[in-house]
Amino acid sequence: MVGNDFKNMTRQSMMKLVEHIERMKRAEITKQDYKKLIRKFFKWMDKTDLVDWIKISRKDSRKLPEDLLSEKKSRN
């Protein structure tokens, strides 16, 4: 998809890559994982300017005890 050496990627080619990820028929969490990986990798390569614009939505999937079904309710 990229077609470039990672060291020579431009911001525009990064935008195309992220657009491609967004159009993929994958679960939203998978797309977020891909974007996280890309951001970490390019930050590691000291290319933060290429990925600083990538936003990753964070959905809180934690449940409070009162939101969970009790054993009593699950039997009904």
N, C-alpha and C positions, 0 to 999 in steps of 0.2 A: 504493500500500500504506500509506504513512504517513498521508496525509490531514490532516496538520498542516503548519503553517509550521515549518521547521526551527528557527527561533528559539524557538518555543513548545513544542517537544517535551518530553514528560515522560519520566522514567525508565521508567515503565510502558509507554509507547508504544514506547520503544526496545527493551524486552524483547520486545514482540510482534513487532517487526521482525526481531530476531535469531532468534526462534523460527521465524518464517516462512522465513528463510534456511536454518536447519538442516533444515527439512522439504523443501526444494526437491530436486528430482531433478537434482542437479548433482554434478560431481566434488568431492571433499573440498577439493582445492586451490582450486577456484573459490569455494567457501563461505568459505574462509580469506581469500581476496583481497577478497571483499565486506566481511567484518568488519574487515579492515585498513583498507580505504578509509573505512568508516564511522568507525572510531576516529580516523584522521588528520583527517578532515573536521571532526568535532566538537571535537577538540582545537584545531584551527585556529580554530574559532568560539568558543574559550574555554568550552566546555561539557564539560570533562573529567569532571565528576561524572556525566554521562549514560552515559559509555562506559568508565569505569575498571574495571568489572566484566567486560567482554567478554574472554574468554580465547581465545587463538589457539594451537592446538597446532602445534608446530614439529617436523616430521619431517625428519630429516637424510637427504637423498637422495644425498649424496656417496658415492662408491665409492673404496675404497683400491685401489692397483694390483694387489694380490694377489687382490682380489675380481673383477677383470675377466677375461674370457676371453682367453687368449693366442691368437696367430694359429694356433699348432699345434693347440690344443684346438678351435678353431672349425672346423677342417677335418674333424675326426672326426665 
